[in-house]
Amino acid sequence: MINGNEKVCVQGITGKYGKFHTKKMIEYGTNIVCGVSKNNKVTNIENIPVLDNMFEAVKKYKCDTSIVFVPAPYAKSAIFEAIDSGIKKIITITEHIPIHDMIEIHKKAKEKNITFVGPNCPGIILPGISKIGIMPSSAFKPGDIAIISKSGTLMYEVSNYLSKKSTGIKIAIGLGGDPIIGTSIDEALEFVTHLNPRKIVIISEIGGNDEIIGIEKFLKKGYNANIQVFFAGRTAPKGKRMGHAGAIIEGYEGSIEYKENKLNNIGIFVAKYIEELLEG
């Protein structure tokens, strides 16, 4: 998914968040080679050239990865431009992208075999090597645990805890909490397994059954890994949305009780408290 050698372009680099996080990523060591913006009055941010479009970025700087900060109403157009330019990986931080736009983006990314992470996600970090995202780097000590999370804030909290109390983090991937996301849990599991982590922690919430489907698909492919799962929202009332668009109990199958029982039945440890993630 990422290996630290990516040539990264920041789409929306002249915006408030694009500019701020470009600086943070450069300080962390990420290889940011250029940015793209429709604001043609700005030609340079943090000594990084700002270009008009992704075609120019790929041609001039051989970018292979894009991180997207473009506002939601323009995100589909920006992401389509990145895909058409020949980019290989797209990590989308933007939130509130309309579902019908995401349906088209998801379809096109799959057709072109693009690695698409997000939207509404914190990105990906290889602690001590590179981060293509917005996460606070101090919460991620280099180590041997892989984190896959549907929530940014929970990813920071759990990673910080495991960094201080356990052996640290090898990779952390924020998938995003929207109903339609680019990378599924089983795809993320398959990727992190190739990094040989000591264990994999999946952080999720109420609603849906992506974790069950993802883990079952992963295991049916013949993979074997030490997987632990933590769910937030155990006391959430039914019918109430808890932050993320995909986090709402709409029936028994979206409840933590159901998901916990299903995962326990296939031998997956489900932690009730973050402290229990120190086990195993």
C-alpha positions as CSV (number, residue, x, y, z in Angstrom):
1,M,0.0,0.0,0.0
2,I,2.8,2.4,0.9
3,N,6.5,1.6,1.5
4,G,8.0,5.1,2.2
5,N,9.4,5.6,-1.3
6,E,6.3,7.2,-2.8
7,K,6.5,10.4,-4.8
8,V,3.6,12.2,-3.3
9,C,1.5,15.1,-4.8
10,V,-0.8,17.1,-2.5
11,Q,-4.1,17.9,-4.3
12,G,-5.5,21.1,-2.7
13,I,-2.1,22.2,-1.3
14,T,-3.0,25.9,-1.2
15,G,-6.0,25.4,1.1
16,K,-5.8,25.8,4.9
17,Y,-5.5,22.0,5.6
18,G,-3.5,21.1,2.6
19,K,-0.9,23.7,3.4
20,F,-0.7,22.9,7.1
21,H,-0.4,19.1,6.6
22,T,2.1,19.4,3.7
23,K,4.4,21.1,6.2
24,K,3.9,18.4,8.8
25,M,4.4,15.6,6.3
26,I,7.6,17.1,5.0
27,E,8.9,17.5,8.6
28,Y,8.2,13.8,9.1
29,G,10.2,12.8,6.1
30,T,7.5,12.1,3.5
31,N,8.7,12.6,-0.1
32,I,6.3,15.4,-1.2
33,V,7.4,16.3,-4.7
34,C,4.7,18.7,-5.8
35,G,1.2,20.0,-5.2
36,V,-1.8,20.8,-7.4
37,S,-4.3,23.6,-7.0
38,K,-6.8,25.6,-9.0
39,N,-5.4,28.7,-7.3
40,N,-2.9,29.7,-10.0
41,K,-1.7,32.7,-8.0
42,V,0.4,30.5,-5.8
43,T,3.3,28.7,-7.3
44,N,5.1,27.5,-4.2
45,I,4.2,26.1,-0.8
46,E,7.0,25.1,1.7
47,N,9.4,25.1,-1.3
48,I,7.2,22.6,-3.0
49,P,6.1,23.6,-6.6
50,V,2.4,24.1,-7.1
51,L,1.0,23.0,-10.5
52,D,-2.3,23.4,-12.3
53,N,-3.3,19.8,-12.8
54,M,-2.4,16.2,-12.1
55,F,-1.3,15.4,-15.6
56,E,1.5,18.0,-15.3
57,A,2.4,16.6,-11.8
58,V,2.8,13.0,-13.1
59,K,4.7,14.2,-16.2
60,K,7.1,16.6,-14.5
61,Y,7.6,14.9,-11.1
62,K,6.7,11.2,-11.8
63,C,4.2,11.3,-8.9
64,D,2.8,7.9,-8.1
65,T,0.7,8.9,-5.1
66,S,-1.8,11.6,-4.3
67,I,-3.2,12.9,-1.0
68,V,-6.5,14.8,-1.5
69,F,-7.5,17.8,0.6
70,V,-9.9,19.2,-2.1
71,P,-13.3,20.3,-0.7
72,A,-16.1,17.8,-1.1
73,P,-18.0,19.5,-3.9
74,Y,-14.9,19.4,-6.1
75,A,-13.4,16.1,-4.8
76,K,-14.8,13.8,-7.5
77,S,-13.4,16.0,-10.3
78,A,-10.0,16.1,-8.6
79,I,-9.9,12.4,-8.0
80,F,-11.0,11.6,-11.5
81,E,-8.2,13.8,-12.8
82,A,-5.7,11.9,-10.6
83,I,-6.9,8.6,-11.9
84,D,-6.8,9.7,-15.5
85,S,-3.3,11.1,-15.0
86,G,-2.0,7.6,-14.2
87,I,-1.5,7.9,-10.5
88,K,-1.3,4.6,-8.7
89,K,-2.4,5.4,-5.1
90,I,-4.9,8.0,-3.8
91,I,-5.5,8.8,-0.2
92,T,-8.5,11.0,0.4
93,I,-8.7,13.0,3.6
94,T,-11.7,15.1,2.4
95,E,-14.9,14.4,4.3
96,H,-18.6,14.8,3.3
97,I,-18.1,13.6,-0.3
98,P,-21.7,12.8,-1.5
99,I,-22.5,9.1,-1.6
100,H,-23.4,9.2,-5.4
101,D,-20.0,10.8,-6.1
102,M,-18.3,8.1,-4.0
103,I,-20.1,5.3,-6.0
104,E,-18.6,6.7,-9.2
105,I,-15.2,7.2,-7.7
106,H,-15.2,3.7,-6.2
107,K,-16.2,2.1,-9.5
108,K,-13.6,4.0,-11.5
109,A,-10.8,3.4,-9.0
110,K,-11.5,-0.4,-9.1
111,E,-11.7,-0.4,-12.9
112,K,-8.2,1.2,-13.1
113,N,-6.8,-0.9,-10.3
114,I,-6.0,2.1,-8.2
115,T,-5.2,1.8,-4.5
116,F,-7.8,4.1,-3.0
117,V,-7.9,4.8,0.8
118,G,-10.6,6.9,2.4
119,P,-12.5,9.2,2.1
120,N,-12.9,10.9,5.5
121,C,-9.8,9.2,6.8
122,P,-6.6,10.2,8.5
123,G,-4.3,8.4,6.0
124,I,-1.5,5.9,6.4
125,I,1.6,6.1,8.5
126,L,4.8,3.9,8.6
127,P,6.2,5.2,12.0
128,G,9.6,6.6,11.7
129,I,9.6,6.4,7.9
130,S,6.8,8.2,6.2
131,K,3.2,9.4,6.7
132,I,0.7,10.3,4.0
133,G,-1.9,11.7,6.2
134,I,-2.9,14.0,9.0
135,M,-2.3,11.9,12.1
136,P,-0.3,13.3,15.1
137,S,3.1,11.5,14.6
138,S,3.9,11.5,18.3
139,A,1.2,8.9,18.9
140,F,3.0,6.3,16.7
141,K,6.2,4.8,18.0
142,P,7.9,2.5,15.6
143,G,7.2,-1.1,16.5
144,D,5.6,-4.4,15.3
145,I,1.8,-3.9,15.6
146,A,-0.4,-3.2,12.6
147,I,-3.4,-1.0,13.1
148,I,-6.5,-0.9,10.7
149,S,-9.1,1.6,11.8
150,K,-12.4,3.0,10.6
151,S,-11.9,6.0,13.0
152,G,-9.1,8.5,13.0
153,T,-9.4,9.6,16.6
154,L,-9.7,6.1,17.9
155,M,-6.6,5.1,15.8
156,Y,-4.6,7.9,17.5
157,E,-5.8,6.9,21.0
158,V,-5.1,3.2,20.6
159,S,-1.8,3.7,18.8
160,N,-0.7,6.1,21.5
161,Y,-1.6,3.6,24.2
162,L,0.2,0.7,22.4
163,S,3.2,2.9,21.7
164,K,3.5,3.7,25.4
165,K,2.5,0.4,27.0
166,S,3.4,-2.2,24.3
167,T,5.8,-2.7,21.4
168,G,4.8,0.1,19.1
169,I,3.3,0.4,15.7
170,K,4.6,-1.0,12.4
171,I,1.9,0.6,10.2
172,A,-1.4,2.3,10.8
173,I,-4.1,2.6,8.1
174,G,-7.2,4.8,8.5
175,L,-9.8,3.4,6.2
176,G,-12.5,6.1,6.9
177,G,-15.9,5.7,8.5
178,D,-18.2,6.5,5.6
179,P,-20.7,3.9,4.1
180,I,-18.6,3.7,0.9
181,I,-14.8,3.5,1.3
182,G,-12.1,2.7,-1.2
183,T,-10.2,0.0,0.7
184,S,-12.0,-2.8,2.5
185,I,-10.9,-4.5,5.7
186,D,-9.9,-7.7,4.0
187,E,-7.8,-5.8,1.5
188,A,-6.1,-3.9,4.3
189,L,-5.5,-7.2,6.2
190,E,-3.9,-8.7,3.2
191,F,-1.6,-5.8,2.8
192,V,-0.4,-5.5,6.4
193,T,0.1,-9.3,6.6
194,H,2.8,-9.0,4.1
195,L,4.7,-6.7,6.5
196,N,4.8,-9.6,9.1
197,P,3.4,-7.7,12.1
198,R,3.4,-9.4,15.4
199,K,-0.3,-8.8,15.6
200,I,-3.1,-6.9,13.8
201,V,-5.5,-4.6,15.7
202,I,-8.7,-3.7,14.0
203,I,-10.6,-0.7,15.4
204,S,-14.2,-0.3,14.5
205,E,-17.5,1.0,15.7
206,I,-21.2,0.1,15.9
207,G,-23.1,-0.4,12.6
208,G,-22.6,-2.7,9.6
209,N,-20.7,-5.9,9.6
210,D,-17.6,-5.0,7.6
211,E,-15.3,-6.5,10.1
212,I,-16.9,-9.9,10.0
213,I,-17.1,-10.0,6.2
214,G,-13.5,-8.7,5.9
215,I,-12.0,-11.1,8.4
216,E,-13.9,-14.1,7.1
217,K,-12.8,-13.3,3.5
218,F,-9.2,-12.9,4.7
219,L,-9.2,-16.2,6.5
220,K,-10.8,-18.0,3.6
221,K,-7.9,-16.9,1.4
222,G,-5.7,-19.1,3.6
223,Y,-4.1,-16.3,5.6
224,N,-3.3,-16.8,9.3
225,A,-2.6,-13.9,11.6
226,N,-3.0,-12.8,15.2
227,I,-6.0,-10.5,14.9
228,Q,-7.6,-8.5,17.7
229,V,-10.7,-6.3,17.4
230,F,-11.8,-3.4,19.5
231,F,-15.3,-1.8,19.0
232,A,-16.2,1.7,20.2
233,G,-19.9,2.5,21.0
234,R,-20.9,-0.4,23.3
235,T,-23.4,1.8,25.1
236,A,-24.7,3.7,22.0
237,P,-28.5,3.8,21.8
238,K,-30.2,2.1,18.8
239,G,-31.0,4.4,15.9
240,K,-28.5,7.1,17.0
241,R,-25.7,8.0,14.6
242,M,-22.3,8.1,16.4
243,G,-20.1,10.5,14.5
244,H,-19.4,8.6,11.4
245,A,-21.9,8.1,8.6
246,G,-21.6,4.4,8.8
247,A,-21.8,4.2,12.5
248,I,-25.4,3.6,13.4
249,I,-27.2,0.6,14.8
250,E,-30.1,-0.2,12.5
251,G,-30.7,-3.8,13.6
252,Y,-29.2,-6.6,15.7
253,E,-26.6,-7.3,13.0
254,G,-25.1,-3.9,13.5
255,S,-24.8,-4.3,17.3
256,I,-21.5,-5.0,19.0
257,E,-23.1,-8.0,20.7
258,Y,-23.8,-9.6,17.4
259,K,-20.4,-8.8,15.9
260,E,-18.6,-9.9,19.0
261,N,-20.3,-13.3,19.0
262,K,-19.7,-13.9,15.3
263,L,-16.0,-13.0,15.7
264,N,-15.5,-15.1,18.9
265,N,-17.1,-18.0,17.0
266,I,-14.3,-17.9,14.4
267,G,-11.6,-17.5,17.0
268,I,-11.0,-13.8,16.9
269,F,-10.3,-12.0,20.2
270,V,-12.6,-9.0,20.8
271,A,-11.3,-6.5,23.4
272,K,-14.0,-4.8,25.5
273,Y,-11.4,-2.2,26.8
274,I,-8.3,-0.7,25.1
275,E,-6.2,-2.1,27.9
276,E,-7.1,-5.7,26.8
277,L,-5.2,-5.0,23.6
278,L,-2.0,-5.5,25.5
279,E,-2.8,-9.2,25.6
280,G,-1.5,-11.5,22.9
